[in-house]
Amino acid sequence: MAHDERRTLAVLGASSDQAFLIRTARELGFRVLAFDQNPYADGFALADERALISTFDVPAITARLDAERARGRTVAGVTTMGSDIPQIVSAVARHLGTSGPSAETARLATDKFAMKERFREAGIPIPWYAEVASADELSAIVHERGGSFVVKPVDRSGSRGVNLVDADCDLAKHFEEARATSFSGRVQVEEFLEGLQISTETIVIDGQAFTPGFADRNYGLLELFRPRIMENGGWVPSCLDHHTRARVARVAEEAALALGIHDGPAKGDLVLTADGPKVIEIAARLSGGDFCESLVPLGTGVNYVRAVIQLATGDPVDRAELEPRFEIAVANRYFFPPAGTLRAIEGTESVRSQEWLEKLEFWYRPGDDVPDCTSHAARFGVFVVTAPDRATCQERVDWVYETIRIVVE
């Protein structure tokens, strides 16, 4: 058997969230070694080789990569997409001697309170926030300050344990949920910001920041799911004018640099308030879902996952490739059926026959038990549509919802 001369990229995770990363890496000529403890992970079929190892098991990951190098293979770098594990990427990159987030950046990016403290020190505009040690302390804050607040664990992602509360809520219940969901048992409360919610994706190259990813987040179901804060996809292009987009992007970029991100991605959650853009959170990773996989490439022609791979492996990045080539309307939306036993999904053939449909996926099969949707991780399925303009895109979104029928008992 001929020796494989391709450089190896270690990809942490082999779920559907990492599939686009794996495909892009192979298109760039890398041999992909994917790590995941799930033997049935979808991404394994796309990778060159798989390792049945938890993406949290640093000793096992580095041992496997050392074995790769002992076989004469060049391990060029490590990265992930969608999985909020910058501390693991950091540790593995340090072991390899390749580019990755620093240990301090990883700490700040996975501790929402420490992150807010750093933003405050750096003068980044943020909502009011505090760490709370008890339900009584939370209650005192909410009643004294008035208004709406977000209660969250300091160290989880994907909206797990996050609730929108006010003085009329069962604050003890929501505090306890956040505490129980937190890895460390720590809880944070912060002011709920009114305004357009925006997702950004910034790529930092040798300290210079670019933001090719910019989407309006869709919270049209906020009151339906309250107190859960459930996003239902997003829009590209943004409804904002280019000057306002640039203002928001500058804040996201300043926040990424404040976290010490020097070479790599920064996923931003921001709100355009009456006082200007404010930062909710910045993650030191690529987004999951459809943002960098579908919305931005389809809407602008930019695949910035390529740049993230190149940064992780020390390859040069063509900054011109981060500039939009065109602008068309793209939307992704999710399905939220009631809990119960799934009996059938009807209307799929008609939907799949539409040339403007880019994606239609369901994560449950007939016979499966569908749980209550309490976080983004429990969503039922997704679709992505394109159109020449936003109004037509909305019509197509509505048509898909009217055509797909999810039968649950």
ROPA-260927 format. One record per residue (C-alpha): x, y, z; residue number from 0; chain; residue in one letter. Coordinates in steps of 0.5 Angstrom, whole numbers, plus 500, padded with zeros to 3 digits. Each point is the difference from the previous one (the first is absolute). Example, Ala and Ser with C-alpha at 12.3 -4.5 7.8 and 13.67 -1.06 7.14 Angstrom:
2
GUDREN   c1   c2   c3    n  chain  res
GUDREN  525  491  516    0      A    a
GUDREN  502  507  498    1      A    s
//
This chain:
409
GUDREN   c1   c2   c3    n  chain  res
GUDREN  500  500  500    0      A    m
GUDREN  503  507  498    1      A    a
GUDREN  502  505  506    2      A    h
GUDREN  494  505  501    3      A    d
GUDREN  505  507  499    4      A    e
GUDREN  494  504  502    5      A    r
GUDREN  500  504  506    6      A    r
GUDREN  495  498  506    7      A    t
GUDREN  495  505  503    8      A    l
GUDREN  497  498  506    9      A    a
GUDREN  493  501  501   10      A    v
GUDREN  497  500  507   11      A    l
GUDREN  493  497  499   12      A    g
GUDREN  497  496  494   13      A    a
GUDREN  492  502  501   14      A    s
GUDREN  496  504  494   15      A    s
GUDREN  503  507  503   16      A    d
GUDREN  507  498  498   17      A    q
GUDREN  498  497  493   18      A    a
GUDREN  501  506  496   19      A    f
GUDREN  507  501  504   20      A    l
GUDREN  502  493  498   21      A    i
GUDREN  498  501  492   22      A    r
GUDREN  503  507  500   23      A    t
GUDREN  507  497  503   24      A    a
GUDREN  500  494  495   25      A    r
GUDREN  499  505  494   26      A    e
GUDREN  506  504  503   27      A    l
GUDREN  504  493  499   28      A    g
GUDREN  500  498  507   29      A    f
GUDREN  500  493  503   30      A    r
GUDREN  494  501  505   31      A    v
GUDREN  501  496  507   32      A    l
GUDREN  493  501  503   33      A    a
GUDREN  499  499  508   34      A    f
GUDREN  493  498  503   35      A    d
GUDREN  498  495  505   36      A    q
GUDREN  494  498  496   37      A    n
GUDREN  501  495  495   38      A    p
GUDREN  494  502  496   39      A    y
GUDREN  502  507  499   40      A    a
GUDREN  498  503  493   41      A    d
GUDREN  507  503  499   42      A    g
GUDREN  504  494  500   43      A    f
GUDREN  497  498  493   44      A    a
GUDREN  504  506  498   45      A    l
GUDREN  506  500  504   46      A    a
GUDREN  506  496  497   47      A    d
GUDREN  501  496  507   48      A    e
GUDREN  496  500  506   49      A    r
GUDREN  502  500  508   50      A    a
GUDREN  495  498  505   51      A    l
GUDREN  502  504  505   52      A    i
GUDREN  497  505  504   53      A    s
GUDREN  501  508  498   54      A    t
GUDREN  501  501  507   55      A    f
GUDREN  506  495  501   56      A    d
GUDREN  506  504  499   57      A    v
GUDREN  505  494  502   58      A    p
GUDREN  497  495  495   59      A    a
GUDREN  499  505  495   60      A    i
GUDREN  508  502  500   61      A    t
GUDREN  502  493  501   62      A    a
GUDREN  496  498  493   63      A    r
GUDREN  503  506  497   64      A    l
GUDREN  507  498  503   65      A    d
GUDREN  499  494  497   66      A    a
GUDREN  498  503  493   67      A    e
GUDREN  507  504  500   68      A    r
GUDREN  504  493  502   69      A    a
GUDREN  497  497  493   70      A    r
GUDREN  503  506  497   71      A    g
GUDREN  494  504  499   72      A    r
GUDREN  500  508  500   73      A    t
GUDREN  495  502  505   74      A    v
GUDREN  499  507  498   75      A    a
GUDREN  495  503  505   76      A    g
GUDREN  493  499  504   77      A    v
GUDREN  494  503  499   78      A    t
GUDREN  492  499  501   79      A    t
GUDREN  494  503  498   80      A    m
GUDREN  493  501  504   81      A    g
GUDREN  503  497  506   82      A    s
GUDREN  502  505  506   83      A    d
GUDREN  506  497  502   84      A    i
GUDREN  506  505  499   85      A    p
GUDREN  503  498  506   86      A    q
GUDREN  501  493  497   87      A    i
GUDREN  502  503  493   88      A    v
GUDREN  505  504  504   89      A    s
GUDREN  503  494  504   90      A    a
GUDREN  501  496  494   91      A    v
GUDREN  503  506  496   92      A    a
GUDREN  505  501  505   93      A    r
GUDREN  502  493  500   94      A    h
GUDREN  501  500  493   95      A    l
GUDREN  503  506  499   96      A    g
GUDREN  495  503  496   97      A    t
GUDREN  495  506  500   98      A    s
GUDREN  494  500  504   99      A    g
GUDREN  497  505  506  100      A    p
GUDREN  504  501  506  101      A    s
GUDREN  499  497  506  102      A    a
GUDREN  497  507  503  103      A    e
GUDREN  496  501  494  104      A    t
GUDREN  497  493  501  105      A    a
GUDREN  498  502  507  106      A    r
GUDREN  497  506  499  107      A    l
GUDREN  496  497  494  108      A    a
GUDREN  497  495  504  109      A    t
GUDREN  499  504  506  110      A    d
GUDREN  494  505  499  111      A    k
GUDREN  502  504  506  112      A    f
GUDREN  507  500  499  113      A    a
GUDREN  499  502  493  114      A    m
GUDREN  495  506  502  115      A    k
GUDREN  505  502  505  116      A    e
GUDREN  505  501  494  117      A    r
GUDREN  496  503  496  118      A    f
GUDREN  498  505  505  119      A    r
GUDREN  508  502  502  120      A    e
GUDREN  501  501  492  121      A    a
GUDREN  494  504  499  122      A    g
GUDREN  496  496  496  123      A    i
GUDREN  492  502  500  124      A    p
GUDREN  497  494  504  125      A    i
GUDREN  493  499  504  126      A    p
GUDREN  500  501  508  127      A    w
GUDREN  502  493  503  128      A    y
GUDREN  502  497  506  129      A    a
GUDREN  501  493  503  130      A    e
GUDREN  495  498  505  131      A    v
GUDREN  501  494  505  132      A    a
GUDREN  493  499  502  133      A    s
GUDREN  493  501  498  134      A    a
GUDREN  499  505  506  135      A    d
GUDREN  505  504  497  136      A    e
GUDREN  497  499  493  137      A    l
GUDREN  493  502  502  138      A    s
GUDREN  503  506  504  139      A    a
GUDREN  504  503  494  140      A    i
GUDREN  494  499  495  141      A    v
GUDREN  495  503  505  142      A    h
GUDREN  504  506  501  143      A    e
GUDREN  502  501  493  144      A    r
GUDREN  494  499  497  145      A    g
GUDREN  499  498  492  146      A    g
GUDREN  502  493  497  147      A    s
GUDREN  506  496  501  148      A    f
GUDREN  504  494  497  149      A    v
GUDREN  502  495  505  150      A    v
GUDREN  505  495  498  151      A    k
GUDREN  506  495  502  152      A    p
GUDREN  507  503  499  153      A    v
GUDREN  503  494  496  154      A    d
GUDREN  494  497  495  155      A    r
GUDREN  499  502  493  156      A    s
GUDREN  494  498  495  157      A    g
GUDREN  495  504  505  158      A    s
GUDREN  500  494  505  159      A    r
GUDREN  497  503  507  160      A    g
GUDREN  499  507  497  161      A    v
GUDREN  493  503  502  162      A    n
GUDREN  497  507  499  163      A    l
GUDREN  498  502  507  164      A    v
GUDREN  496  506  503  165      A    d
GUDREN  497  501  507  166      A    a
GUDREN  494  496  499  167      A    d
GUDREN  504  494  498  168      A    c
GUDREN  502  494  505  169      A    d
GUDREN  507  503  501  170      A    l
GUDREN  502  494  504  171      A    a
GUDREN  498  495  495  172      A    k
GUDREN  504  503  495  173      A    h
GUDREN  506  502  504  174      A    f
GUDREN  500  492  502  175      A    e
GUDREN  500  498  493  176      A    e
GUDREN  506  505  498  177      A    a
GUDREN  504  497  506  178      A    r
GUDREN  498  493  498  179      A    a
GUDREN  502  501  493  180      A    t
GUDREN  506  503  501  181      A    s
GUDREN  507  496  500  182      A    f
GUDREN  502  504  506  183      A    s
GUDREN  494  501  504  184      A    g
GUDREN  500  508  498  185      A    r
GUDREN  495  504  498  186      A    v
GUDREN  500  507  496  187      A    q
GUDREN  494  505  500  188      A    v
GUDREN  500  506  495  189      A    e
GUDREN  496  505  497  190      A    e
GUDREN  496  498  494  191      A    f
GUDREN  501  505  494  192      A    l
GUDREN  495  502  496  193      A    e
GUDREN  501  501  492  194      A    g
GUDREN  502  496  494  195      A    l
GUDREN  505  494  502  196      A    q
GUDREN  505  499  495  197      A    i
GUDREN  505  494  499  198      A    s
GUDREN  507  501  498  199      A    t
GUDREN  506  496  498  200      A    e
GUDREN  507  504  500  201      A    t
GUDREN  506  497  497  202      A    i
GUDREN  507  503  504  203      A    v
GUDREN  506  499  495  204      A    i
GUDREN  506  502  504  205      A    d
GUDREN  497  505  504  206      A    g
GUDREN  496  503  494  207      A    q
GUDREN  492  499  501  208      A    a
GUDREN  495  498  494  209      A    f
GUDREN  493  499  501  210      A    t
GUDREN  497  496  494  211      A    p
GUDREN  494  497  504  212      A    g
GUDREN  495  505  502  213      A    f
GUDREN  492  497  500  214      A    a
GUDREN  494  503  504  215      A    d
GUDREN  498  495  505  216      A    r
GUDREN  492  498  500  217      A    n
GUDREN  497  500  507  218      A    y
GUDREN  493  500  497  219      A    g
GUDREN  498  494  505  220      A    l
GUDREN  503  504  506  221      A    l
GUDREN  493  501  503  222      A    e
GUDREN  498  493  498  223      A    l
GUDREN  505  496  504  224      A    f
GUDREN  501  505  505  225      A    r
GUDREN  504  499  505  226      A    p
GUDREN  504  496  496  227      A    r
GUDREN  504  505  495  228      A    i
GUDREN  500  496  493  229      A    m
GUDREN  503  503  494  230      A    e
GUDREN  496  497  494  231      A    n
GUDREN  506  501  494  232      A    g
GUDREN  502  506  497  233      A    g
GUDREN  500  505  494  234      A    w
GUDREN  506  502  495  235      A    v
GUDREN  500  505  498  236      A    p
GUDREN  499  505  506  237      A    s
GUDREN  494  505  500  238      A    c
GUDREN  505  505  502  239      A    l
GUDREN  504  505  496  240      A    d
GUDREN  507  499  498  241      A    h
GUDREN  502  505  505  242      A    h
GUDREN  497  497  506  243      A    t
GUDREN  502  493  498  244      A    r
GUDREN  507  503  500  245      A    a
GUDREN  499  503  507  246      A    r
GUDREN  498  494  503  247      A    v
GUDREN  505  496  497  248      A    a
GUDREN  505  505  503  249      A    r
GUDREN  498  498  507  250      A    v
GUDREN  500  493  499  251      A    a
GUDREN  507  500  497  252      A    e
GUDREN  502  504  506  253      A    e
GUDREN  497  495  505  254      A    a
GUDREN  504  495  496  255      A    a
GUDREN  506  503  501  256      A    l
GUDREN  499  502  507  257      A    a
GUDREN  499  492  501  258      A    l
GUDREN  507  499  497  259      A    g
GUDREN  498  497  494  260      A    i
GUDREN  506  501  495  261      A    h
GUDREN  499  495  495  262      A    d
GUDREN  494  497  499  263      A    g
GUDREN  492  500  501  264      A    p
GUDREN  496  504  504  265      A    a
GUDREN  492  499  500  266      A    k
GUDREN  496  506  503  267      A    g
GUDREN  493  501  503  268      A    d
GUDREN  498  507  500  269      A    l
GUDREN  494  505  501  270      A    v
GUDREN  499  506  496  271      A    l
GUDREN  497  504  506  272      A    t
GUDREN  498  507  500  273      A    a
GUDREN  507  502  503  274      A    d
GUDREN  503  496  494  275      A    g
GUDREN  503  493  500  276      A    p
GUDREN  502  496  506  277      A    k
GUDREN  503  494  501  278      A    v
GUDREN  496  494  503  279      A    i
GUDREN  506  495  499  280      A    e
GUDREN  506  498  495  281      A    i
GUDREN  502  493  499  282      A    a
GUDREN  507  498  498  283      A    a
GUDREN  497  495  495  284      A    r
GUDREN  497  499  493  285      A    l
GUDREN  492  500  501  286      A    s
GUDREN  496  494  499  287      A    g
GUDREN  493  499  496  288      A    g
GUDREN  500  503  494  289      A    d
GUDREN  503  507  501  290      A    f
GUDREN  507  499  497  291      A    c
GUDREN  498  494  496  292      A    e
GUDREN  494  502  496  293      A    s
GUDREN  498  508  502  294      A    l
GUDREN  506  503  498  295      A    v
GUDREN  503  496  494  296      A    p
GUDREN  493  500  497  297      A    l
GUDREN  499  507  502  298      A    g
GUDREN  507  503  498  299      A    t
GUDREN  504  495  497  300      A    g
GUDREN  505  500  506  301      A    v
GUDREN  502  493  503  302      A    n
GUDREN  504  503  506  303      A    y
GUDREN  501  493  503  304      A    v
GUDREN  506  499  495  305      A    r
GUDREN  503  506  503  306      A    a
GUDREN  499  497  507  307      A    v
GUDREN  503  493  497  308      A    i
GUDREN  506  504  497  309      A    q
GUDREN  501  504  507  310      A    l
GUDREN  500  494  504  311      A    a
GUDREN  505  496  495  312      A    t
GUDREN  505  506  499  313      A    g
GUDREN  498  501  493  314      A    d
GUDREN  499  507  497  315      A    p
GUDREN  493  503  500  316      A    v
GUDREN  498  504  494  317      A    d
GUDREN  497  506  503  318      A    r
GUDREN  496  502  493  319      A    a
GUDREN  496  493  501  320      A    e
GUDREN  497  503  506  321      A    l
GUDREN  496  506  496  322      A    e
GUDREN  493  498  498  323      A    p
GUDREN  499  499  492  324      A    r
GUDREN  493  501  500  325      A    f
GUDREN  494  501  504  326      A    e
GUDREN  493  495  500  327      A    i
GUDREN  495  499  505  328      A    a
GUDREN  501  493  504  329      A    v
GUDREN  496  498  507  330      A    a
GUDREN  501  494  504  331      A    n
GUDREN  494  498  505  332      A    r
GUDREN  498  494  504  333      A    y
GUDREN  495  496  502  334      A    f
GUDREN  497  499  507  335      A    f
GUDREN  494  495  500  336      A    p
GUDREN  497  498  507  337      A    p
GUDREN  503  495  504  338      A    a
GUDREN  498  493  499  339      A    g
GUDREN  501  494  496  340      A    t
GUDREN  501  501  492  341      A    l
GUDREN  496  497  496  342      A    r
GUDREN  501  503  493  343      A    a
GUDREN  503  506  496  344      A    i
GUDREN  496  502  494  345      A    e
GUDREN  501  505  494  346      A    g
GUDREN  508  498  500  347      A    t
GUDREN  500  498  493  348      A    e
GUDREN  496  507  497  349      A    s
GUDREN  505  504  504  350      A    v
GUDREN  506  496  498  351      A    r
GUDREN  498  502  493  352      A    s
GUDREN  501  507  500  353      A    q
GUDREN  506  503  497  354      A    e
GUDREN  501  505  505  355      A    w
GUDREN  500  495  506  356      A    l
GUDREN  507  499  502  357      A    e
GUDREN  499  496  506  358      A    k
GUDREN  495  496  504  359      A    l
GUDREN  502  495  506  360      A    e
GUDREN  496  497  505  361      A    f
GUDREN  504  497  506  362      A    w
GUDREN  494  495  502  363      A    y
GUDREN  497  494  497  364      A    r
GUDREN  493  497  500  365      A    p
GUDREN  500  497  507  366      A    g
GUDREN  504  504  504  367      A    d
GUDREN  498  504  506  368      A    d
GUDREN  500  507  499  369      A    v
GUDREN  502  504  506  370      A    p
GUDREN  498  507  502  371      A    d
GUDREN  505  505  497  372      A    c
GUDREN  503  503  506  373      A    t
GUDREN  507  503  496  374      A    s
GUDREN  502  500  493  375      A    h
GUDREN  503  493  501  376      A    a
GUDREN  493  497  500  377      A    a
GUDREN  498  503  493  378      A    r
GUDREN  496  495  496  379      A    f
GUDREN  503  502  493  380      A    g
GUDREN  502  506  495  381      A    v
GUDREN  499  503  493  382      A    f
GUDREN  504  505  496  383      A    v
GUDREN  497  504  494  384      A    v
GUDREN  503  505  495  385      A    t
GUDREN  496  506  497  386      A    a
GUDREN  502  506  496  387      A    p
GUDREN  497  504  505  388      A    d
GUDREN  498  500  507  389      A    r
GUDREN  492  500  499  390      A    a
GUDREN  501  494  495  391      A    t
GUDREN  504  497  505  392      A    c
GUDREN  495  501  506  393      A    q
GUDREN  494  497  495  394      A    e
GUDREN  504  494  499  395      A    r
GUDREN  502  499  507  396      A    v
GUDREN  492  500  501  397      A    d
GUDREN  499  495  495  398      A    w
GUDREN  504  495  503  399      A    v
GUDREN  497  501  507  400      A    y
GUDREN  493  499  496  401      A    e
GUDREN  502  494  496  402      A    t
GUDREN  504  496  505  403      A    i
GUDREN  496  496  505  404      A    r
GUDREN  503  497  506  405      A    i
GUDREN  495  495  503  406      A    v
GUDREN  501  499  508  407      A    v
GUDREN  496  496  505  408      A    e
//
